[in-house]
Amino acid sequence: MRLLKLFILFGLFVLSLMACAAPPPEKKPVELYWPLPPDKPRIKFIASYHSERDLKPPARWLEALVGPDRTKALRRPYFALSDDEGNIYVSDPEQSAVFKFEIKKKRVSIFAQLAVPLGMDIIHSKGILLVADGKAKVVYGFRLRDGSPAMGISSKFKRPVAVRVDEKNRRIYVADSARSDIQVFDLNGRYVSTIGRRGMGKGEFLLPLGIDVDSKGRIYVADAFNYRVQVLDKDGNYITTIGYGIGRKWGNFDKLKSVALDSEDHIYALDASHSNVQIFDIDNNLYMFFGSPGSREGQFFIPTGIYIDDKDYIYIADSLNRRVQVFKYLGSD
C-alpha cells in the first residue's frame, strides 16, 4: 500500500513538472543572404546545429527531472559534411567522436569513436566515410550504413588533418600538417605518391590544413603559414596561387584553416582570425565574402572547416560557437 502511494505521489510530481514547464518557443527561420541588397544574393543561411534540441523539441518533463542530455551536443566541432541522404557528420576532437545528425529522423548519435578526429570526406561509390585521426596517425574508413570499420590508411603520417576524395581520378589526398605535404592514395588506400615538401616556394607548404579538388581535377591546398591557397594539377605540379598574402584587408589571410569549391569552381577560403569566408575565382579575383565575428547566425568564432556538397550546400564547423552552420550557394545566374 505504501509503495502504491509513493508511485501515485511520484506521478503527481511528474505531472506538476509537465504543467509548469513552458513549451519551447517556436523557432522562426532566419532569413540571411549575402551580399546585402541591392546586390543579387549569392549565399543563403540555411540552419545551425549544436545538439539534438535543434532537430526536435526536448521532453520537458524529462529535462526537468534529469537535466538536458549533454551527450548529444557538440563541444568543439572541427569539420562537417553530409552524405547523399542529407545526414550530417561532425568530427569533434574534444569528445574524441564523430557525431551523426540525422536530419530527417530528427536524432543525433555518436557514429564513431577515435582519438582525435579531424578532416573527413566520403567515398560515395563505396559508401565509406573517411576520417583523419591526428593522434593515431591513421585515416580510418567507416561504412555509412552501420558505422562498421571498412578500411584504414596507415602511411608515414605525422598528423593527418584533411582528406579529399577525387572519385573521377580515383584518388584520395591526405594533407599532413606536421610533414607539410600531401600524400596520395588510390580508392583502396594504396599509396601512390607524395606531393610537396616543407618550404615557402611554389609547390611547397607550411602547415597545410585543408584540401579540395575542382571539376578539372586541380588540387587546392590551404597553405596556412604561407598565407595562401595553392593550386596544383592532379599530379602535384604548381599552377597558381590564390590570395594576397598575410594581412587584414580583403583578399588577405591571417589564420587560413580550410578551402572548398562550389559547383562553379569558386574557391572558398575559410579564415579563423577573420571569422569569414572569402570567395575567389581561379584568376585570383575576389568574388565576395560572407561571415563576421560573433555568435549570431551567419557569424563565426574560430571556424575550422568548410565543406561544399554536390548541391552547393556549405557546411562550416563553427568551433568555439560549438555548432555547425549550413549555407547554400545560390548560383551566379
C-alpha positions in Angstrom: 0.0 0.0 0.0 2.8 2.4 0.9 4.6 1.6 -2.4 1.3 2.4 -4.3 1.1 5.8 -2.5 4.7 6.6 -3.4 4.0 5.7 -7.0 1.0 8.0 -7.1 2.9 10.8 -5.5 5.7 10.4 -8.0 3.2 10.5 -10.9 1.6 13.7 -9.5 5.1 15.2 -9.1 5.9 14.4 -12.8 2.5 15.8 -13.9 3.2 19.0 -12.0 6.6 19.4 -13.6 5.0 18.9 -17.1 2.4 21.5 -16.3 4.9 24.0 -15.0 7.4 23.5 -17.9 6.6 26.0 -20.6 6.6 24.7 -24.1 9.7 25.7 -26.1 9.2 28.9 -28.1 8.7 28.3 -31.8 11.9 28.9 -33.7 11.3 31.1 -36.7 13.5 30.6 -39.7 16.2 33.2 -40.1 16.4 34.9 -43.5 20.0 35.9 -44.2 21.7 36.5 -47.5 25.0 37.7 -48.8 25.7 40.1 -50.4 23.3 42.6 -49.0 20.7 44.4 -51.2 20.6 45.9 -53.7 23.1 43.3 -54.9 21.8 39.9 -56.0 22.0 37.3 -53.2 24.6 34.6 -53.8 24.8 32.9 -50.3 21.8 32.0 -48.1 21.9 30.9 -44.5 20.0 27.6 -44.0 20.4 26.3 -40.5 22.6 25.9 -37.4 23.1 22.6 -35.4 24.5 22.2 -31.9 22.6 19.3 -30.5 19.5 17.1 -30.8 17.5 20.0 -29.5 18.0 21.7 -32.9 16.2 18.8 -34.6 13.3 18.3 -32.2 11.9 19.8 -29.0 13.1 18.1 -25.9 10.9 16.1 -23.5 10.4 19.0 -21.0 9.4 16.8 -18.1 12.4 14.6 -18.5 14.7 17.6 -18.7 13.1 18.9 -15.5 14.0 15.6 -13.8 17.5 14.9 -15.1 18.5 18.0 -17.0 19.4 18.3 -20.7 21.1 15.4 -22.5 24.6 16.7 -22.9 25.9 13.5 -24.6 24.4 14.6 -27.9 25.8 18.1 -28.1 28.9 19.4 -29.9 31.7 20.9 -27.8 34.5 21.7 -30.3 33.5 20.7 -33.9 36.4 20.6 -36.3 34.8 19.5 -39.6 31.4 18.7 -41.0 30.0 17.2 -44.2 26.8 15.5 -45.5 26.1 12.2 -47.2 23.7 11.5 -50.0 20.8 11.1 -47.6 21.3 14.5 -46.1 22.8 13.2 -42.8 25.5 15.5 -41.4 28.7 14.0 -39.8 30.7 16.2 -37.5 34.2 15.5 -36.1 34.6 16.7 -32.5 38.2 16.1 -31.3 37.4 17.4 -27.8 35.0 14.5 -27.4 37.0 12.0 -29.5 33.9 11.4 -31.5 32.3 11.7 -34.9 28.6 12.7 -34.5 25.8 11.9 -36.9 22.9 14.3 -37.2 20.1 12.5 -38.9 18.0 15.5 -40.1 15.0 13.5 -41.4 14.8 11.2 -38.4 15.5 14.1 -36.0 18.1 12.4 -33.9 21.8 12.6 -33.1 24.1 9.8 -32.3 27.9 9.1 -32.0 28.8 7.5 -35.2 32.5 6.6 -34.4 35.0 7.0 -31.6 38.5 8.0 -32.4 41.4 9.6 -30.6 41.5 13.0 -32.4 39.1 13.0 -35.4 39.8 15.9 -37.7 39.1 16.2 -41.5 36.7 13.9 -43.3 35.4 13.0 -46.8 33.2 10.3 -48.3 33.9 7.7 -51.0 30.4 7.8 -52.4 30.8 4.8 -54.7 31.8 2.7 -51.7 29.6 4.3 -49.1 32.6 4.9 -46.8 33.3 7.9 -44.6 37.0 8.6 -44.2 38.2 10.3 -41.0 41.7 11.6 -40.4 42.8 10.8 -36.8 45.5 13.3 -35.9 46.7 11.4 -32.9 46.6 7.8 -34.1 48.2 9.0 -37.4 45.7 6.9 -39.5 42.9 7.7 -41.9 40.0 5.4 -40.9 37.1 4.3 -43.1 33.7 3.5 -41.8 30.6 2.2 -43.7 27.9 4.8 -43.8 25.1 2.2 -43.5 26.1 1.0 -40.0 29.4 2.6 -38.9 31.4 -0.6 -39.1 35.1 -0.4 -39.9 35.8 -0.6 -43.7 39.4 0.3 -44.3 42.4 2.1 -42.8 45.1 4.1 -44.5 48.3 4.0 -42.5 51.3 5.6 -44.1 54.2 7.8 -42.9 51.7 10.2 -41.4 52.8 12.6 -38.6 49.5 14.5 -38.3 46.9 13.9 -41.0 44.4 16.8 -40.8 42.5 16.9 -44.0 41.1 14.3 -46.5 39.7 14.8 -50.0 38.4 12.1 -52.4 38.6 12.6 -56.2 36.5 9.7 -57.5 36.8 10.8 -61.1 40.5 10.3 -61.0 40.3 7.6 -58.3 42.5 9.4 -55.8 42.5 10.1 -52.1 44.5 13.1 -51.0 45.6 13.5 -47.3 47.1 16.7 -46.0 49.7 16.2 -43.3 50.3 19.4 -41.3 53.4 18.1 -39.4 55.1 16.8 -42.6 53.9 19.8 -44.7 53.0 17.6 -47.6 50.1 15.9 -49.4 50.1 12.1 -49.7 48.2 10.5 -52.5 46.4 7.1 -52.4 44.1 5.1 -54.7 40.5 4.4 -53.7 41.6 1.2 -51.9 44.0 3.1 -49.7 47.2 2.0 -51.5 50.0 4.6 -51.6 50.6 6.3 -54.9 52.9 9.4 -54.3 53.7 12.4 -52.2 53.2 16.0 -53.3 55.2 18.9 -52.0 57.6 19.4 -49.1 58.2 21.9 -46.3 59.1 25.4 -47.7 57.8 28.7 -49.0 58.3 28.2 -52.7 55.9 27.1 -55.4 54.5 23.6 -54.6 55.9 23.8 -51.1 53.9 24.1 -47.9 54.0 25.3 -44.3 51.2 23.7 -42.3 48.7 22.6 -44.9 45.3 22.4 -43.2 42.7 22.0 -45.9 42.4 20.4 -49.3 39.8 20.2 -52.1 39.6 19.2 -55.8 37.7 21.0 -58.6 35.8 19.7 -61.6 39.0 19.5 -63.6 40.9 17.5 -61.0 43.0 20.5 -59.9 44.1 20.4 -56.2 43.6 23.3 -53.9 45.6 23.4 -50.6 45.0 25.8 -47.7 48.7 26.5 -47.1 48.2 28.1 -43.7 51.6 29.5 -42.6 52.4 30.7 -46.2 49.1 32.6 -46.1 47.8 31.3 -49.4 45.8 28.8 -51.3 48.0 26.9 -53.7 46.5 25.4 -56.9 48.2 22.2 -58.4 47.3 19.8 -61.2 46.3 16.3 -60.3 50.0 15.2 -60.4 51.0 17.9 -58.0 52.6 20.4 -60.4 52.2 24.0 -59.4 49.6 26.1 -61.3 48.9 29.3 -59.4 48.3 31.0 -56.0 45.1 32.3 -54.6 45.1 35.2 -52.0 47.1 38.3 -51.4 49.3 37.2 -48.5 49.1 37.9 -44.8 47.1 40.9 -43.6 43.7 42.2 -42.5 42.4 43.6 -45.8 40.0 41.8 -48.2 41.9 39.1 -50.0 44.5 38.7 -47.2 44.7 35.8 -44.9 45.7 35.5 -41.2 44.7 32.1 -39.9 43.7 30.2 -43.0 42.0 27.0 -42.0 40.3 25.3 -44.9 39.3 25.5 -48.5 36.4 24.2 -50.6 35.0 24.5 -54.2 31.4 25.0 -55.3 29.8 23.6 -58.5 31.1 26.6 -60.5 34.7 26.1 -59.2 34.6 29.3 -57.0 37.3 29.0 -54.3 36.1 29.4 -50.7 38.9 30.2 -48.2 37.9 29.9 -44.5 39.9 32.1 -42.1 39.6 31.6 -38.4 41.1 35.0 -37.4 38.9 37.0 -39.9 35.9 34.8 -39.0 34.7 34.8 -42.5 34.8 33.0 -45.9 36.4 34.8 -48.8 35.4 33.6 -52.3 37.8 33.8 -55.3 37.9 32.7 -58.9 40.8 30.8 -60.5 42.3 34.1 -61.7 42.7 35.3 -58.1 39.9 37.8 -58.3 38.0 38.3 -55.0 34.4 37.4 -55.8 32.7 38.2 -52.5 32.8 37.2 -48.8 30.4 36.3 -46.0 30.5 36.0 -42.3 31.8 38.1 -39.4 33.0 37.6 -35.8 30.2 36.8 -33.3 27.7 34.2 -32.1 24.6 35.0 -34.2 23.5 33.1 -37.3 26.0 33.8 -40.1 28.7 34.8 -37.6 31.7 32.7 -36.5 34.1 32.2 -33.6 37.2 30.4 -34.7 35.7 28.4 -37.6 37.9 25.4 -38.6 36.4 23.5 -41.5 34.4 24.1 -44.7 32.8 21.6 -47.0 30.6 22.0 -50.0 28.4 19.2 -51.3 27.3 18.5 -54.9 24.1 20.5 -54.3 26.1 23.6 -53.2 25.2 23.3 -49.6 28.0 24.8 -47.5 28.9 23.2 -44.1 31.1 25.2 -41.7 32.4 23.9 -38.4 32.0 27.0 -36.1 34.3 25.6 -33.5 34.1 27.9 -30.4 30.4 28.6 -31.0 30.0 24.8 -30.7 27.9 24.4 -33.8 27.8 23.6 -37.5 26.3 26.3 -39.7 24.8 25.4 -43.1 24.6 27.8 -46.0 23.8 27.5 -49.7 25.4 28.9 -52.8 22.5 30.2 -55.0 24.5 30.4 -58.3 25.8 33.2 -60.4 22.9 33.5 -62.9 
